[in-house]
Amino acid sequence: MADETYEGEYYCVKCKEKRHARGTVVVNDKGTRMAKAKCPECGTNLNRILGRA
């Protein structure tokens, strides 16, 4: 199974702005797909909930 990626807008809570980034998609214990990336400006972890798997 290839790693799924997501490219789009994330909200950075440190910068308080939307940032465009590319990240990997993971599925949490409840079955929700989440994209995880790093902020290109400050390096903070970014998360975006994508919905059910």
Contacts in CASP RR format, 6 or more apart in sequence:
PFRMAT RR
TARGET T0000
AUTHOR 0000-0000-0000
METHOD contacts of the structure
MODEL  1
MADETYEGEYYCVKCKEKRHARGTVVVNDKGTRMAKAKCPECGTNLNRIL
GRA
3 24 0 8 1.000
3 25 0 8 1.000
4 24 0 8 1.000
4 25 0 8 1.000
5 22 0 8 1.000
5 23 0 8 1.000
5 24 0 8 1.000
5 25 0 8 1.000
6 22 0 8 1.000
6 23 0 8 1.000
6 24 0 8 1.000
6 25 0 8 1.000
6 35 0 8 1.000
6 37 0 8 1.000
6 48 0 8 1.000
6 50 0 8 1.000
7 20 0 8 1.000
7 21 0 8 1.000
7 22 0 8 1.000
7 23 0 8 1.000
8 20 0 8 1.000
8 21 0 8 1.000
8 22 0 8 1.000
8 48 0 8 1.000
9 18 0 8 1.000
9 19 0 8 1.000
9 20 0 8 1.000
9 48 0 8 1.000
10 18 0 8 1.000
10 19 0 8 1.000
10 20 0 8 1.000
10 21 0 8 1.000
10 35 0 8 1.000
10 37 0 8 1.000
10 39 0 8 1.000
10 46 0 8 1.000
10 47 0 8 1.000
10 48 0 8 1.000
11 17 0 8 1.000
11 18 0 8 1.000
11 19 0 8 1.000
11 46 0 8 1.000
11 48 0 8 1.000
12 18 0 8 1.000
12 19 0 8 1.000
12 39 0 8 1.000
12 41 0 8 1.000
12 42 0 8 1.000
12 44 0 8 1.000
12 46 0 8 1.000
13 44 0 8 1.000
14 39 0 8 1.000
14 42 0 8 1.000
14 44 0 8 1.000
15 39 0 8 1.000
15 41 0 8 1.000
15 42 0 8 1.000
15 44 0 8 1.000
19 39 0 8 1.000
19 40 0 8 1.000
19 41 0 8 1.000
19 46 0 8 1.000
20 40 0 8 1.000
21 37 0 8 1.000
21 38 0 8 1.000
21 39 0 8 1.000
21 40 0 8 1.000
21 46 0 8 1.000
22 37 0 8 1.000
23 35 0 8 1.000
23 36 0 8 1.000
23 37 0 8 1.000
24 35 0 8 1.000
24 36 0 8 1.000
24 37 0 8 1.000
25 33 0 8 1.000
25 34 0 8 1.000
25 35 0 8 1.000
25 36 0 8 1.000
25 50 0 8 1.000
26 33 0 8 1.000
26 34 0 8 1.000
26 35 0 8 1.000
26 36 0 8 1.000
27 33 0 8 1.000
27 34 0 8 1.000
27 53 0 8 1.000
28 34 0 8 1.000
31 52 0 8 1.000
31 53 0 8 1.000
32 49 0 8 1.000
32 50 0 8 1.000
32 51 0 8 1.000
32 52 0 8 1.000
32 53 0 8 1.000
33 49 0 8 1.000
33 50 0 8 1.000
33 51 0 8 1.000
33 52 0 8 1.000
33 53 0 8 1.000
34 47 0 8 1.000
34 48 0 8 1.000
34 49 0 8 1.000
34 50 0 8 1.000
35 47 0 8 1.000
35 48 0 8 1.000
35 50 0 8 1.000
36 45 0 8 1.000
36 46 0 8 1.000
36 47 0 8 1.000
37 45 0 8 1.000
37 46 0 8 1.000
37 48 0 8 1.000
38 44 0 8 1.000
38 45 0 8 1.000
38 46 0 8 1.000
39 45 0 8 1.000
39 46 0 8 1.000
END
